[in-house]
Amino acid sequence: MILWQLFVAFLYIGTFSYGGGYAILPLIEEVMVTNLGWLTFQEMTDILSLSQVTPGPIAINAATFIGMRVGGVPGAMIATTASVLPQSIALMILGHFLFQDRPILFMERALHGLRPGVTGLVASATLSVCLASLFFTLSPLVIDPFALVAFVTVFVLQHSKKLSIFKLVAIGASLGIVGEAVERLLIS
């Protein structure tokens, strides 16, 4: 039963997620956290963090991680397949029309409207992940000082030093480990 639910959930996510990567985050949150309760918001942001640092598209990695969390290896395979199935079918159909060397006015108009909508989804996901990453609680707002230091450090280094993504991820992870160790020392 759980495998069928995973398939249906990720088929839905794959069907209605336009823009890939970050644009899929609000939909994953709605389905996995709010509707099904399979993940907490913190677990979802952890999975998304892992999805960003592992090779491959974020949406597919997230589907694989969530499927593994909920249904083991079969769940990972089913969630991954279901998440890419709608786009694969759509690409085959659209590819047939796109390679006929004539403009498709409908597609041009649809893409013109999708771009701002996808930008809004990405902005919404960015805000949600920032809030979950930088604050202990949202009501009232209680900031995590170590998370803020890691955020500012990586942001400044990325814009001033133009370090590679690998180095920035390593710096962020190191700051997170140090921050967690300091927090544990302060609590005990």
N, C-alpha and C positions, 0 to 999 in steps of 0.2 A: 504493500500500500504506500509506504513512504517513497519508494522509487517512482511510482506513478505520480505522486504529488510533486516530487522533484522535477520530473519530466514536464509536467503541466506548468509548474511555476517558471521554469527556465525557458520553456517555449513561449510563454507570455512575455517574459522579460526580453527575450531575443526578438520577438515580434514587434514590440513597442519601444525598443531602445534605438533611437536615432542619434548618431554622432559618436557612437562607440565610447571607449574608455571612461572618461569622467562623466559623460552625459548619462551613462547607465546607472550611476550611483544612487540618484534619488529613487529610481525604480527598484533597485535591489533593496534599498532601505525600506521602501513601502511594503514590498512583498515579503522579504525575509524577516524583518524586524517587527513591523507593525501588524501585518495581516497574519502571518504564519507563526510568529514568535520563535522561530528556529534559532535566531541569534539576538544577542543584545546589541545595542548600538556600538558599544565598546568592542565587542567581538567583530562586528562588521568592519569597523575602522582598522582593527588589527589585520583582518584578512585583506583589506584593500591595501594596506601598507605592504604586506607580503606580496600582493599581486603586482605592485609597482616595482619591486626590486628583483623579481624573478623574470627570466626571459619570456617574452610573448606579450600578446595584448592583455590589457588589464581586465577587460570584461571576461575573456576566456579563462584567465588565471583565477579570477574571483569565482566563476562558476565551478571550476575544478576544486578549489579549496572548500567552497561551501558544500558542494556535493560530497566531498570526502568527509567533512565534518558531520553531515547529516546522515549519509548512507554508505560510508566506507568507499572502497574502490569502485563497486558498481555504481554508487551514487555519483562519484566524481565523473565516471564515464558518461552516465546518463545526463547529468547537468551540463557538461561540456557540449555534448552532442545536441541537446535540445536548445542550448543558447545560440548555436551557430546555424541550426537548421533553417530558420526563417530567412536569414540574410543570404544563405547559400542559394536557396530557391529563388529569392528576389533577384540576386545577381545574375543567375542564369537566364532568367526571363528578360531582365533589363539589358543584359549583354547581347541577347539576340537582336533587340531593337536598336541598340546603340551602334552596332557594327553594320548598319544598313546605309551609312553615309548620308543621312538626312537628319536635320534638327528635329528634336522632339519637344515641341512647345510646352506640352504638359509637364515634362520632366524639368525643364528650365524654370517654369513657374513654381513648381513644388520645391525645388532646391532653393530658390530665392526666399521662400517662406520658412524653410527648415533651418537655414543658417542662423537667423536670430533666435529661433526657439532653442536650438541646440546650445547656443552661447548662453542663454538663460539657464539651461539645465546644468551646464558646466559651472557657472557662477554659483548656483544653488548648492551643488555638491561641494565646491571649494569652501563655501562658508560653513557648511555642516561639518566637514572634516576639520577645518580650522578650529571651530568651537569645541569639537570633541577632543582635539589634540592639545589645545592650549589651556583648557579650563578643567579644574577638578569637578566643579558643579556649575550648572547653567542658571540655577535659580536658588540663591543669588549667585552672581558670577564670582567664582573663586579661581583665580589664575594659578597655574602650575608654573612656578618660577623657572624650574629646570627645562620644561618644555619651551618656555618663552626664550630662554638663552639659546637652546638648540635651534629654534626657528630663526631667530635674528642672526645667529652666527652663520648658519647655512645660507640664508637669504643674502647676507652681505658678501660672503665669500663667493657665492655664485655670480653676483652682479659686479664685484670688483676684481676678483682674481680669475674669473672664468675657469674655475676648476672643473675637472671631469665629473660626470654624474657619479661614477664609482667612488671617487674621493669624497664627494659631498654626502653620499649615503653612508660611507664609513664614518665620517665625522659626526653626522647626525646620530648614528647608532652608538658611537662611543660616548657622545654626550648623554644619550638616554641611559646607557648603562651606568655612567658615573652619577647621574641624577638619581637613579633608582637606588644605587648604593648609599648615597648621602641621605636620601629620604628614610631608608631602613635604619641607618645609624641614628638619625634624629628621633625616630619613633621608639627605638629600644633604649 
